[in-house]
């Protein structure tokens, strides 16, 4: 837990927080330190004068946070944040933690009150020493900031774990280590002093003796106060304001600024935010584990560089000693170059080890701090800091992005001494750069914990060996026909996860994967054995270990044999890159090879058959502002701007129909529904680019949109409780929309071909729920059969 200590220290005094308060920017300060860094602002910048002039905003306006400029390089460096004002011009100084601290503009007036109780000057301004944002205090002063009781509890537990042994208070000479503490006497005793001064008889027999550590805590700590509202000090927190993201009391809801806001139960939001923080920590934990493996790899590289350097030097010395005396004069220069290369490689790798070690230490500290916060049982206190912690965890995870865990230097010395020239050319002797032929990639490793079966499909995931230094340009996934036949390629590309749908029931499939680069192809991975079944009640299953000896039931659904859903290994990347390799295989040809004669795949015999699919929204490819719930079937957004979320399953053949119910619809926004490519833009309305085909609709009418072209305005809109249907018909190559079981306008788009994913764009004023596995509307099926 030592890495967590920096999280528990005040940025001003450098000591553990004492009575910490939470600033609007989510950073913490000791209450005494906050008072010490207050400065007075001009009268013109006071909250009263700002409100009188009409140019100010309310002190804690969280609703417009995403629409306000938080930082500007053109001004003094401090932006507005609710009550944040311009930065004071008072010279700054360094705190023990190295951050800037703004001292008071003038010495505090003489007073007989303690510093914590001394009155705060009028028009006081406080500047956060971490993000350097400034805030003009209102009439409540520092009492307007909530106290971080969760942080106090974490500090208490940390100090308790680090506390030294307690000594007896009654030993006359050298105090011995205390063994008990009497709660009634409030005295620590060693065993001899307890028997002599506190015998277990008479009135003393009723006294309660506890271990020293427990007694120290009960002696030092007062009972935890009940959380009260900062605006109504006599009221306890009872609800959670969703818009302001803070606990509130009943009086706030009845007469305060939260009266018109959406609120939820405090306990439910406490559990939800704890779950979100735990999920975020899981991702960060994986990154920390990879970082530890990467550090081991870097340390091995140091040893390998040392060994390669010794070997290279020995070879060079042997060659130089075989030459004439002129070669000896040149030898020193060549050795100098080798040593320089050696030192350069070691310096680069050691610098990377140092950098990665510091970052891992910070990450581990944040993880331990978050785990301690999760242990807290105070819902309101937890919710006061949970959003900031979740953002920090996601930000730290993003800092471990791709490229951070890649060595910056190779271990090989790509130099070779050319000793063939004649003696008269010895003075021109120099190294010749030799590029050895690049080896083939290492054999991929199937990740059993991520392989699963679900919805008549099999998902396989793989990765390169941890210490592999040869990059792979792509991977080739092969499946047999489910009847012991030949293997066939079902996917070729750069991704490391693939889901293949439409497999047969009661069939045993063998899967394997190999990697390739410009040099060649790696050996195959171990063969994975999957067996499908007709068990209709089975849930999603994870492959057990060892896989070859097990048989997995696959839940029976109507087979949609043309659906191939590829989960990308990182967001924003296309599933297919046809230009990167001659090995690329198109989606249709891949699936046709599986359905070719001899594979014994079942086919649909009906002239017009629907391929039923069950799926949910995909958090991995969605915009970061999208909020998921209900097992990823319900989505909304935290931003006023439109954000895009895709379904997990992509379609390329058959007929597919799904619906979305409008759970919330405020202020007449324009949500858009439709289909899109995997690389569609996620930060604009669906249909703004050429990767999406959509219908956007308000409360009165709708339009179709593709590539920012608006067509077919149709009367009739949506309200809360409305149902929007999307029908994707690859047989007729059309896309059609429905509102409340009635077709909305004509056929929206024709000549629809390729791989499409269900898609929705919405903002914070809309919430929708997805319904899948639905049959095609009856009137459409009958009309299609007649056609």
N, C-alpha and C positions, 0 to 999 in steps of 0.2 A: 504493500500500500504506500510505499515511499514515493512512488511517482505521482500520487494524488496530492501530495502536500502543497504543490504550487497552486492547485485549484482552491485551496482553503485559506490562502493568504491574501490580505488586503493589498491592492496595488499602491496604496498611499503609504502605509506604515510598514509594510513588509511582514507584519506579524499575522497570526491567525485572526480571523474576523471576530470582532466583538460587537454584539448587537447589530448584525448586518442588515442593511436596507437595500431594496431593489429599486434601481433607477428605471425610468421608462425605456431605456435602451437595453434592459435586461442584465446589465452589469451590477455588481454588488460593491458596497462600501461599508466600512464601519461607521456607525452613527457619529462617533466623535470625529473621525477623519472627514466625514462629509461636512461637519460644521467647520473644521479647520480650513477647508479649501473654498469656503464660500467667499464670494466677492460681491461688492455692491455695483449695480448698474446704474446708468443715468436714468433720471426720472422719465425721460421720453420712451425708455424701453421697458417700463414696468407693465405688468399685465393690465392695470387699470387704464393707463394711457393708450395701450394698444387696442383695448376694446373700445375706448372712447373714440379713437380715430377710425375704427372699423377695419383696420388692417391686420388685426391679430386673429388667432384661432384659439380654440379652447385648449386648456392646459394639457389634457390627456385625450386627445382626439386620435384614437387608434383606427377608426373606420377609414380615414383617408390616408392611412400610412403609405399604401402602395401607390398613391397618386402624388406624393410630395417628394420634393427633391431633398435627399438626405445629405448630399455632399456636393460641393461645387468647387472646382479648382480656380474659378474666376474670382470668387470672393475670398473671405478670410480663411476659408477652410472648414467652416462650421455651417451646417445646413439647418433648416428648420425641422423640428420633429414635435408636433403638437406645440408645447410651450418652449421648445428650444429656441434660443436667441443667438445673435452673433457672438463670436468668441470674445471674451474680455481681452483687453490689451495688457493685462498685468503680466509682467515677466514670469516665466515658468521655471520650475526647478525640478530636479530628478528625485523620484521616490526610491526607496530601497529596492524596488523591483524594476527600476529602470524606465518607468513610464513618466509622462509629464504631469506635474502637479501644480495647480495654480494657487499660490498663497493668497491670504486675504489682502484686499487692496489697501487696507489701513489697519493698524493695531486694534484689536477689540477693546471696547470701552471697559473701564474698571467696573467690576461688579462683585457682589458678595455671593452670587450664585455659582454653582459648579458649572463647568463648561457644557455639560449635557443639558443643563436647565437654563442657561443664559438665553435671553431673548435674541431672536434672529433679526438683524437689521432689515429695514424696509428695502424692498427692491433687490433682495439678495439673488445671486445667480450662482449656480453650481455647474462645474464642467466635469464630465466623466473623464477620469485620467486614462481610460483605455481606448475609447473611441473618440474622445475629444469633442463630444457634442455638449452644448451648453443648454441649460434650462433655467428659466426665471421662476423662482418659487412663488406660490400663491400665498394667501393669508395663513394657510395651515403650516407653512414652513416644511421642515423635514418630517413632520407627522403625516404629511400627505403621501409619503412613500411607504409601501407595505414592508413589513419585516420578514426576512427570509428565515423562518424557523426551521425549515428543512436543512439549510446549510448549518445552522447552529447545532442541530442534532448530529449531523455528520462529523462536525469538528469535535464534539464531545466524545463520540465513539472513537475517533482517531486518536485524540489525546489520551483517552483511557487505555488504548492498546499500547501506547508509547510510554505510559507513566512508569516511573521508577518505583522500586519497592518502598512501601510505607514503613515508618519506624515507630516503635513503641514510644508512647508519650510519658511513661512513668519510670523508665529505666534511669538510674541515678548517674551512671558514668557513660559508657558507650551504649547508645540505644540499639537494641536488637530489632530485628525485622518483626513487624506486627503480624499477628496471625488472625486476630478478630477485631471487630469494632462493636461497641455497645451503642445501639441507636438511642437509648434513653440517656446514658451518661455522655454520649458524644465524645468517646475517648477510644484511642487505639491501644491495644494490649498485646504484649508478647505472652507466651504461655506461662512463664514464671510469675509475671506481674498480674496476670489474670487470676491465677490460683491464690496469690497473696492479697490482692486488692479487690477482686471481684469474685468472691466464692459463690458457687451456685446454690445458695441457701438463703432463707429469709426473704426479705423484699427483693434482693438481687436475683433470685431464682426466676422471677417473672420478666426480667429484662431480655431483650432480643439481641443475640449476638449474630453478626453477619460477617462475611469475608471482607478483608480490607478494601479491595477494589470496589465492591458493591457499596460499602459504607462511604467511600470517598465520593462516589457519584451522587449518592443520596444527600451527602453533606454539602456538596458543592452546587448541585443543581436545584433550582426551584421547580415546582410543577409547571409543565408546559401550559402556557396560556391558551385559552380558546381563541381561535381566529376570529377577529372582528373586522367589520367593514371600515375602510379608511375614511369614507364619507359620513357614515353613521356609526360612531364608535360604540354605541350600546347594542348594535345589532350584530349577530353572528352571520358568517357566510353560509348561505343555504342553497344557492343556485349558481349556474355558470353561464355567463353571457357569451354566446357563440361569436357575435360580431366583434366585441371588444377583447375577447379571449382573456377573461379574468373572472374570478369569483365575485359574486354580488350578494346582497342581502335582499329581503323582501321589501324593505323600504325603498331601495334603489329601483325595484320593479314597479312599485306603486306610484312614486312621485319623482324619482330621479331621472337621470339621462338614459337609463337602460329600460325605461318603461315600454318603449316600442320595439325593443330588440328581441331577437330569438334567444331563448334561454333553454337550458337543459339541466337535468338533475346533476347535482355536484358529484355524487358517487359514481354515476354512469360515466361522466366525462373523466373522472379520476382513473377509472379502470381503463378507459379507451386510451388516454394519454400514456399510461403505464405500458399498455400493450404496444403502442407506437414506438415508445422509447426502447422497449425490449427488442422489437423487430429491427430498429435501426442499429442497435448494439450488435445484433447477430451479424449484419453485414460488415460492421467495423471490426468485429472479432475475426471474421474470415480474413480481412485485410491484414490484421496484426499477425495472424498465423502465417500468411504468405510472406510478410516482412521478416519474420523470424527465420523461415526457410531461406529467404533471400540473403540474410546476413550470414547464414552458414555457407551458402554458395560463395559469397564474396570472400569469406575467410579461407575457404578451400582454394579460391583463385590466387590468394596471396601465396599460399604454399606452392601452388603449381607454377606461378610466375618465378618464385625463387628457384625451384628445381629446373625449370626451362632455362633460366638465366645461367645457372651453373653449367648445365649441359652445353649451352651455346658458347659460353666462354671457353670451355675445355676444347671444343671443336675448333674454335678460332685460333687458340694458342697452338694446337697441334699443326694446323695448316701453316701458320706463320713460321714455326720453328723449322719446318721442312724447306723453307725457301732460303735464299742467300741472305747476306748481311743487309742488303738494301730492304729486304722485306721486314727485318727487325725494326728499322726506322719507321716504317709505315704501321707496324703492329700497334704501337702505342696510340696512334690516332684512331685506329679501328676499334680498339678496346674502349677508348673514351666514348665513342659513339654508342657502343653496346651498353655501356654503363649508364649513359644518358637515357637511352630508351628504357632500360631496366628501371631507373629511378622514376621516369615519367609514368610508366605503367603502375608502379607501386603507389605513387602519389595520387594518381587518379582513383585507384581502387580504394586506398585508405581514406581519401576524402569522401568517397561515396559511402564507405562504411560508417564514418563519423556522422555524416548527414543523416543516413538512414537510422542510425542508433538514436540520435536525438529525436527524430520524428516519431520513432516507435515508442520512445519513453513518454513523449507527450500524449501519444494515442493511448498507451496503457494507462496513464494517469487519468485521462478523461473517461476511459471505460470503467475504471475502479470507482471514480467519483459518481458516475451515472448509476452503477450498481448499488452504491450506498444510498443514493437518492431514491431508487426504486423501493428500497426497504422501508422508507418512511410510510407511516400510516395516516398522515395528515393530508387529506385530499386537497384542500384549498392551498396549503403551502406548496404541495407538489405541483399543482397546476400553475402556480405563479412562475415557476422556472422551467416547466416541462417543454414549452415551445422553444425557448432559447436553447435548451440542451439538445432537443431533437435537431434543430438547425445546425448546432455545432457538430453533432455526430455525423450528419449527412455531409457537412462541409469537410470534416476530417476524412471521411471515407472517399470523397471526391479527390482529395489531395493525394490519395494513394492510387491515383488513376494509372491508366496504361502508360508505360514508359518509366514510371518511378522505380519499378522493381526490375529494371533491365540493366545489366552491367554496361558501364560506359567504356570498358576496355576489354580487349581479348587477352588471353594468356599466351598466345603464340607470338614468336618473333619471326615475322615474315621477311627475313633477311638471309641471304646466302652469299658466301665468299666465292668469287670466281678466281681460281688459281691457274687458269690456262694461258694467260698472256705470257709473252716472252719476258726475259729478264730486263730488257731495255724498257718495258712498259710497266715495271713494278711501281714506279713513282705515280702512275695513274691508277693504281689498284684501288678499288672502291667496292662497296656493297652493291649487290644487284637485287632488286626487289623481286621476289618470286611469290606468286600467288598459287598456292596449292589448290588442286581441284576441290571444290566444295563437296563435302560429304552429303549423303542423303539424310533426310530428317530421321529422328528417332521414332521408334514404334509408338503410336498413340496409346494412351491408357484409358480404358472405359471407366467412367465414374459411376460406380454401382449405386451410390447413394442418390444420384440424380436421375437414374433410369427408372421409368415407371410405365404403367399401362393405364389407359383411361379413355372412355368414349370410343371404343372400337379402334384404338390407335396404340402405337408403341412409341415411346420417346426414348431416344438414346443420347447420351452425353459423353464426351471424351475430352482429353487434354493431352498436352505434351508432357513428357517426364520433367520433374522440377529442375533437374540439373542439365537439361538439354540446352546446348549452345547453338545448335543448327536450326535456323528458323524454317518453318513450313509455310509454303505458299497456299496450301489448301488441303482438303481432306476428301476422301472418297469413301462413302458409306455403301455397303453391299448387303443385300438380303437374298436368301434363297426363295424358292417358290412356295415354301410351306409344306413341301412334300418330299424333301430330301433331294431336290433338283439342283441345278447349277446356280451359283451366285450371280446376281445382276446388280448393276449400279442403280441406286435410287436417289443419291444426292452427291454432287460434286461442288465444293465451294469452300469459303474461308471460315464459315461458322463452325462452332463446336457443339451444337445441339440441333437435333432434327427430330421431328415428329412425323411419322408415316401413318396415315389413316387408311381404312378400307381393307384391313386384313381379313383373312378367312377365319371362320370359327372352326374349332376342333382341328387346328393345324399347328404344327411345330415349326417355328421359324428360327433360322440361324442368322446372326448378324455379326459383321466384322467391319473394321475401319482401318484405313491406312492413310499416311500423309505423303505429300509430294512437294518437290521444288524443281528448280531448273535442272538439277543434276539427275534426279531420278525419283523412285518411289520407295518408301520405307516398307519393311515387312508388315504383315497384317497383325492387328491386335489379337488378343485371345477371343475366341468365338463365344458369343453370348447366345444362350438358348432361351427362346420365348415360346410358350404354348398358349394359344387362345382357347376360349371355351364359350359356352352359352349361358354362363352364370349371370342372370339379369340383376341380381341383388348385390353384386360385388362393388365395393367402392374403389376409389383410386388406390393403387397398390404400388409400393416401392419394391424394387428387386431385392430379394434376400441374398445373403452370402452363404456359401458359394452359389453362384447363379447356375452353372451347368447342371447341378443336381436337383434343381427345383423346376416346377411347372407353374406358370402364372395364369390364373383365369382372367380373361378379358371380357368386360361387360358387353353384352350383346346389344347392339343398336342397329338401325338400318344402315348398312355400309355405304358410306360416301366415298367411293374408291378413287375419286379424282382429287381429293383434298390432301394437300401437303402443307403442313404448318411448320415452318422453321423458326425456332426461337433464337434470336440473335444473341451473341455472347456479350455485346455491349450495345447500348441504345443508339439510335440514329443511324445504324448501318444497314445498307440494303442486303437482302437475303442472297441476291445473285449479282455477280459482276462478270458479265459475259466477255469483257475485254481483258481480264487479268490472266487468263490461262486457256490454252487450247483444250484443257480437260473439262471445261464447263459444259454442263448438260442442261438442256432446257427442261422446264417443269413438265410439259406434256409428254415429251419423249421419254422422260424418266418413268412416268407413270404408265405410259403405254407399254414400256418394256416389262413392267410387272404384270400387266394384263394381257400380254402376248400369249398366243397358243402355247400350250405345254405347261403354263403356270397354274392351270386349274382354278382361276379366280372366278367367283360367282359374278354373274352379270344380271342387270335389271331387265326383265322381260317385258314389263309394262310399257306401252307406247309413251306414256307421260308419267314418269315416276319422280318423286321428290326425294332428295337426299337429306335426311333429318340430321341435324347437328346440334349438340349441346356445347355451349361455350360461355365464357365470361369475359369481362374487360381485362386488358393486359396492363398491369402496373409497370412492367419493365419498359414498355415502349411509349408510355403516356407522358404528357408534359408534367413537370414537377408540381404544378399548381393544382392538378387534379386530385380530388379527395375520394378515396374508395371506402365502401362499407358493404355489409350484406354479402360477404364472400365474393367481393369484386363484381357484384351484379348491380350495385347502385353507385352512381357517381355524381359529384358536384364539383365546384371549383372554388378556390380561395381568391381568385383575381376578378377584377371587373372586366378584363379582356377575355376574348374567346380563346379557349384552349382545347386541344384535340386529344381524344383517347380512342384507341383501337381495340377490337376484339382479339382474343387469343388465337382464333382459328381463321385461316385464309381459305378461299374457295376459288376454283378454276373451272369446275364443271358441275352440271346438275342444276336443281332448282332449290333455292334456300329462302326461307321466310322467317323473320324475327320481328318482335315488337318492343317498343319502349313506352312505358307509362310515365307521364309527367307528374312527379310527386310534389314539386314546388315550382311556382311560376310567379315571380314578383317583378314589377316595374316594366313589363312588356319587353323582355329581351328577345333576341332572334337566335334560338338554338338551331343547329343544322344537323341533319341526319342523312346517312348515306353509306358509301363505300369508298375505300382509298387504297393506294399502294402503301407498302410498309414504310417508304421514305417520304411520306407526305409531311408538309410543314406542320409543326405541332403548336405554333404560337399565333396562328391566325385562324379566322373562321374557315370551316371546312368548305372546300370549293374555290378558295382564293387562288390556288395553284393548279397545275395540270395533273396533279397526282390524286385528285379527289373528285367525286361526282356526288352531289348532295342536293337536298331540299332544305332551305332555311325558311322558317315560319315564325310569325308573331301571333298576336291575338286576333288578327283580322284576315290575313292573307298569307300566301306562300309564293316562293319563287324557286326555280331550279337554277343551280349554279355549278359551272365547271370552268376552270382557268379564268376566274373572275368575270365570266360572262353570265348575265342574269337573263333568264328566259321564262316564258309561260307563267305570268302572274295569274294566280288563282285565288278566288275569294274563299274564305273559310280558314280559321286559325285554330290555335290551341289555347287551353286554359288548364288550370290544375285538375288532374284526373284524366286528361285526354290520353289517347293511345295513338302512337305513330307506328305504322307498319312499313317494313322495307322488304320488297320482293326482288330477289336477284335470280333471274332466269337465264342460265347459260344456254339452254336449248334454243331459246328465241333471241338470245343476246340482248336482253332488255333489262332495265332497272325501273321499277314502278314503286310509287309511294301511296300509303293509305293513312287517313286520319279517321279514327273512330269507326273502323271497318268499312269506310267508303273510300274509293279510289280518289286521290287528290290530283286533279288535272289529268292530262293525257299521259302516255308512257313518257317517263322523264328522259331516259337516255337509251339509245340503240347502239348496236355494234359493240357491245360490251364484251371484251375478251381479255384474258390474262388472269393474273392472281390478284384478288381483291380481299380486303379485310373490312368487316363491319366497322363503322366509324361514327363518332358523335363529336360535335364541338359545342361548348356551352361556357357560361360564366357563372359567377357566384349567385346569380338570381334564379338559377334553374337547377333542379335535381331530377334525374331520371333513373328508372330501374329497367334492366334488360330482361326480356323473356325469350327463351330459345327453345328449340326442339318442337316448333309449332307446325301444324299442317298449313298448306297453302289455302287461302280463302276459297270457299266452295265455288263462288261464281267465276273466279279466275280459272280454276281447274276445269270446270265444265266448258268455259269458253275456249281454253287451250285444246281440250280434247276434240271439240268441234272443228277447230282450225287444223 
